[in-house]
Amino acid sequence: MADRSPQNFSNHTRFDPPFHFFILPVFAISLIVTIVHLIRRPGLHSAWLVVFMIAAITAIFKIRLYALKVQDRVIRLEERLRLATLLDPSLRPRIPEFTESQLIGLRFASDAELPALAARTLNEKLARDDIKKSIQHWRPDDWRV
């Protein structure tokens, strides 16, 4: 891990190899195979396999999205606590104005640049990617999956 390049806007997205490179391809290929099976051998059983595969793929995505939503909620809480600590007292009452998306973007800002970037975010209504692009001193988040 010592030879990893520092995290920044261009390399901060992460892949979960078992999910992105095994589970998703297996289920996508299985859906294609069941559709081909339905076309070649039409019938209730073949149609049910297609319905089942669509349900399974939907479940896979929902399970993944539930985990990401929990992470987003934890990030939201962490960033609100961090903002309450680092922001100027005059700006603290505005913490509830941050959207979840903005808080998720601000998590990458270093403690030194967070107050100014937070104020700019509120005043200019910056979007998550605009916030991330504005960060000069990136605070890595290596825990997100």
Secondary structure as the mmCIF struct_conf table of DSSP 4:
data_model
#
loop_
_struct_conf.conf_type_id
_struct_conf.id
_struct_conf.beg_label_comp_id
_struct_conf.beg_label_asym_id
_struct_conf.beg_label_seq_id
_struct_conf.end_label_comp_id
_struct_conf.end_label_asym_id
_struct_conf.end_label_seq_id
TURN_TY1_P TURN_TY1_P1 ALA A 2 ASP A 3
HELX_LH_PP_P HELX_LH_PP_P1 ARG A 4 GLN A 7
TURN_TY1_P TURN_TY1_P2 PHE A 9 ASN A 11
HELX_RH_AL_P HELX_RH_AL_P1 PRO A 17 PRO A 18
HELX_RH_PI_P HELX_RH_PI_P1 PHE A 19 ILE A 23
HELX_RH_AL_P HELX_RH_AL_P2 LEU A 24 ARG A 40
BEND BEND1 ARG A 41 ARG A 41
BEND BEND2 GLY A 43 GLY A 43
HELX_RH_AL_P HELX_RH_AL_P3 LEU A 44 LEU A 86
BEND BEND3 LEU A 87 LEU A 87
TURN_TY1_P TURN_TY1_P3 PRO A 89 LEU A 91
HELX_RH_3T_P HELX_RH_3T_P1 ARG A 92 GLU A 97
BEND BEND4 PHE A 98 PHE A 98
HELX_RH_AL_P HELX_RH_AL_P4 GLU A 100 LEU A 106
TURN_TY1_P TURN_TY1_P4 ARG A 107 PHE A 108
STRN STRN1 ALA A 109 ALA A 109
TURN_TY1_P TURN_TY1_P5 ASP A 111 GLU A 113
HELX_RH_AL_P HELX_RH_AL_P5 LEU A 114 GLU A 124
TURN_TY1_P TURN_TY1_P6 LYS A 125 LYS A 125
HELX_RH_AL_P HELX_RH_AL_P6 ARG A 128 SER A 134
BEND BEND5 GLN A 136 HIS A 137
STRN STRN2 TRP A 138 TRP A 138
BEND BEND6 TRP A 143 TRP A 143
#
